[in-house]
Amino acid sequence: MGFVARHAMVTKVRGSFTDFTGSVSADEGVADAAISVDIQAASLDTRNVDGHLLSGDFFDVQHHPRLTFASTSVYPLDDETLRVTGVLTIKSTTRAVTLDFAYAGQATDPFGMQRVGFEGSTTILRSDFGMTFNAALETGGAS
């Protein structure tokens, strides 16, 4: 579960959450699909020292150990794309988000199970989830 965030207005920090679970279920097809994801906030990894991101200035993992997503609707945009709308909760703040997922392929795994892959992303504002920390920059502005 990866992310990209702007840092100091001149670079991007890439990272991931390494401890998460998710589920997808559907009885009749896409129309009744339910998708949920549960992420352990402390599993954040940017391959740097992440203490500040785990602190109260950002994810505040001591008080808000989980990020969650639950779909509210899933429907096909076309033969290759699903639109998933749902609610994302970070730091006890819940906001509606929409993600478009592109079909990535399917295969049968070594155990005979059919696997289907989709890739998707969305953009959020960290300030919408109570992460408003900014540091003044030497050149003016804030990071």
C-alpha positions as CSV (number, residue, x, y, z in Angstrom):
1,M,0.0,0.0,0.0
2,G,2.1,2.9,-1.3
3,F,2.0,6.7,-1.2
4,V,3.8,9.7,-2.5
5,A,3.9,13.0,-0.6
6,R,5.5,16.4,-1.4
7,H,8.4,17.4,1.0
8,A,9.9,20.9,1.4
9,M,8.1,21.8,-1.9
10,V,11.1,20.5,-3.9
11,T,11.0,16.7,-3.7
12,K,8.6,13.8,-3.2
13,V,8.8,11.3,-0.5
14,R,7.7,7.8,-1.5
15,G,6.7,5.2,1.1
16,S,4.4,2.4,2.0
17,F,2.4,0.9,4.8
18,T,3.8,-2.7,5.2
19,D,1.1,-4.1,7.5
20,F,-2.4,-4.1,6.1
21,T,-5.3,-6.5,5.4
22,G,-8.0,-6.2,2.9
23,S,-11.0,-8.0,1.6
24,V,-13.2,-8.0,-1.5
25,S,-16.5,-9.9,-1.5
26,A,-19.3,-10.1,-4.1
27,D,-22.3,-12.4,-4.4
28,E,-23.8,-11.3,-7.7
29,G,-20.9,-9.5,-9.4
30,V,-19.5,-6.0,-9.3
31,A,-22.8,-4.2,-8.3
32,D,-22.8,-5.7,-4.8
33,A,-19.1,-5.8,-4.3
34,A,-17.8,-4.8,-0.9
35,I,-14.1,-3.7,-0.4
36,S,-12.4,-3.0,2.9
37,V,-8.9,-2.2,3.9
38,D,-7.4,-2.0,7.4
39,I,-3.9,-0.4,7.7
40,Q,-1.6,-0.4,10.7
41,A,-0.4,3.2,10.8
42,A,2.9,2.3,12.6
43,S,3.9,0.2,9.6
44,L,4.7,3.4,7.7
45,D,8.0,3.0,5.9
46,T,9.8,5.7,3.8
47,R,13.2,4.0,4.2
48,N,14.2,7.0,6.4
49,V,13.7,7.7,10.0
50,D,9.9,8.0,10.2
51,G,9.5,9.2,13.8
52,H,8.1,12.6,12.8
53,L,5.5,11.1,10.5
54,L,4.4,8.7,13.3
55,S,4.1,11.6,15.8
56,G,1.1,13.8,16.6
57,D,2.1,16.2,13.8
58,F,1.1,13.7,11.3
59,F,-0.4,10.1,11.8
60,D,-0.3,10.2,15.6
61,V,-0.1,6.4,15.8
62,Q,-0.2,6.3,19.5
63,H,-3.8,7.6,19.5
64,H,-4.8,6.6,16.0
65,P,-3.2,3.2,15.3
66,R,-5.3,2.3,12.2
67,L,-6.3,3.8,8.8
68,T,-9.4,2.2,7.2
69,F,-11.3,2.2,4.0
70,A,-14.7,0.8,3.3
71,S,-16.4,0.9,-0.1
72,T,-19.9,2.4,-0.4
73,S,-20.3,1.7,-4.2
74,V,-18.5,-0.2,-6.9
75,Y,-19.4,0.1,-10.6
76,P,-17.7,-0.4,-14.0
77,L,-16.8,2.7,-16.0
78,D,-15.9,0.5,-19.0
79,D,-14.6,-3.0,-19.7
80,E,-11.2,-2.3,-18.1
81,T,-12.0,0.2,-15.2
82,L,-13.9,0.0,-11.9
83,R,-14.9,3.1,-10.0
84,V,-14.9,2.5,-6.2
85,T,-16.3,5.1,-3.9
86,G,-16.0,4.7,-0.2
87,V,-15.0,6.3,3.1
88,L,-11.4,6.7,4.2
89,T,-10.6,7.2,7.9
90,I,-7.3,8.7,9.1
91,K,-6.9,10.1,12.7
92,S,-10.6,9.5,13.4
93,T,-11.6,11.8,10.5
94,T,-13.7,10.2,7.8
95,R,-14.0,11.5,4.3
96,A,-15.5,10.2,1.1
97,V,-12.9,9.2,-1.6
98,T,-13.2,7.9,-5.1
99,L,-10.7,5.6,-6.8
100,D,-10.6,4.3,-10.3
101,F,-9.1,0.8,-10.6
102,A,-7.6,-0.4,-13.9
103,Y,-7.8,-4.1,-14.7
104,A,-4.2,-5.6,-14.5
105,G,-4.9,-9.2,-15.5
106,Q,-5.8,-12.6,-14.1
107,A,-4.1,-15.9,-13.5
108,T,-4.5,-19.2,-11.7
109,D,-2.2,-19.5,-8.8
110,P,-0.3,-22.7,-7.9
111,F,-3.2,-23.8,-5.6
112,G,-5.8,-23.6,-8.4
113,M,-7.3,-20.3,-7.2
114,Q,-8.3,-17.7,-9.7
115,R,-6.5,-14.3,-9.0
116,V,-7.6,-11.0,-10.6
117,G,-5.6,-7.9,-10.3
118,F,-6.5,-4.2,-10.3
119,E,-4.4,-1.1,-9.8
120,G,-5.8,2.2,-8.5
121,S,-5.0,5.4,-6.8
122,T,-6.5,8.6,-5.5
123,T,-5.2,12.0,-4.2
124,I,-6.1,13.3,-0.8
125,L,-5.2,16.5,1.1
126,R,-3.5,15.6,4.4
127,S,-5.1,18.7,5.9
128,D,-8.5,17.1,5.4
129,F,-7.4,14.5,7.9
130,G,-6.0,16.9,10.6
131,M,-2.4,16.7,9.4
132,T,-1.7,20.5,9.2
133,F,2.0,20.6,10.3
134,N,4.2,22.8,8.2
135,A,7.7,24.0,8.7
136,A,8.9,27.4,7.5
137,L,11.4,27.1,4.7
138,E,14.5,29.3,4.3
139,T,13.3,30.3,0.8
140,G,9.9,31.3,2.1
141,G,6.7,29.3,2.2
142,A,6.2,26.1,4.1
143,S,6.8,22.4,3.6
